[in-house]
Amino acid sequence: MTRTLAEWLTYQETTNVHEIELGLDRVRNVWEAMGSPRPAPLVITVGGTNGKGSTVALLEGMLRAAGYRTGCYTSPHLVHYNERIRIDGVDAADADLVASFERIESARGTIAQTYFEFGTLAAIDLMARAGVDVAILEVGLGGRLDAVNIIDADAVVITTIDLDHQAWLGNDRDSIGREKAGIARAGQPTVVGELAPPEGLLAALRDAGAHIELAGSSYWWDVPASGPAVGTWRWLHSDGTTLDLPRPALAAPVQFANASAAIAALHALRARLHVPAAAVAEALAQVRVDGRLQRVGERPLTLVDVGHNPQAARALAEWLDAQPGDGQVLAVYGALGDKDVAGVVMALGSRVDRWFLAGLDGDTPRGLRAEALGEVFDTALPEAMRQAYPDVASAWQAAREAAGEGDTILLFGSFFVASAALTTRV
């Protein structure tokens, strides 16, 4: 019997009793049974806590502008599963995904696979069959034991390290950094995109024998705050390379770091890739990523962001601080049970004038009820104005009714919030 894509995805949730089960043996065995396909002659793997999706999209845009055919694998998706795999800028078709899942099922025999492992193998399979020039693979969780790590990368980008997924990765930045360093390979370039990375990450990279390209040391960037060059910025490398570039279309200030890390990775691969400055500039001016300060409404300005941990919240705070005007900020916020809700709300603090707390318990078993979010506020930010709602749609409707035309509505806290926002109209 031929399954539809929806039926395959439902089935995959039953093939392993654990939603998340880190380890490479199962997925490597199935990959080898499929013939050990390499997704592309050149592979760039992107890991880290925040900024991975933006960095993947920037790499994809720069490479495609330079004439290369790309394959991209990212997760999770916002609306459609097909978003997870892109071939030359186009989401994978249902039929192609179904055919790949059938091949995986045939190869796996009795070997259990998680939902994510099925998707990772499908990405590798479809990219290999499409004959792309460069594969860009985003790590799902951690690094060392993530399914993506069955593929040896020619270059690695590690964007940032912060507290997230502590149950699997460790309770401090050093421990998490060591796990994420596991995607690096001896003798290959690893771009560290954070200006103050944890020593645990750097030590693990040195132990692995990786060639470290470190932000602020190997390369850096300069963004004029005023003057005639305010609309541009400069990327510089310790070898003397300098690029004068347009500001990224991606809105948040943190995108300069993501763009710089992407450029550093391509610069490290310059013996095998030719990506001229004009291609970098073209991509910076055009690349946008759904769910990253994505505008979905004007007057009031309405933005959707997938930020879900304190580091992402600090980036949102930095963006809010840079905005002109004196309108209020109204936040529609929902979260999963394993997230640092207190850290998120404290990072934004008084920048948010009113909170509309959205329950996610109807979207996923991991989702928090709005009342549980409110209990965190009682301790972390007791003075905050807040109201609980059963779901994103009702919280957004209330925020919309409360907002003036000069205000800003920010929907954030989870991919589930972003997905609901992008599929709901109020």
Secondary structure, DSSP 8 states (H G I E B T S, - for coil): ----HHHHHHHHTTSSS-S----SHHHHHHHHHTT---S-SEEEEEESSSSHHHHHHHHHHHHHHTT--EEEE--S-SS-GGGGEEETTEE--HHHHHHHHHHHHHHHTT----HHHHHHHHHHHHHHHHT-SEEEEE-SSSSTTSGGGGS--SEEEE----S--HHHH-SSHHHHHHHHGGG--TTSEEEE--SS--HHHHHHHHHHT-EEEEBTTTEEEE--SSSTTTTEEEEEETTS-EEEEE--SS-STTHHHHHHHHHHHHHHTTTT----HHHHHHHHHH---TTSSEEEETTTEEEE----SHHHHHHHHHHHHT--S---EEEEE--BTTS-HHHHHHHHGGG-SEEEEE--TTT-TTB--HHHHHHHHHHH-TTS-EEEESSHHHHHHHHHHH--TT-EEEEESSHHHHHHHHH---
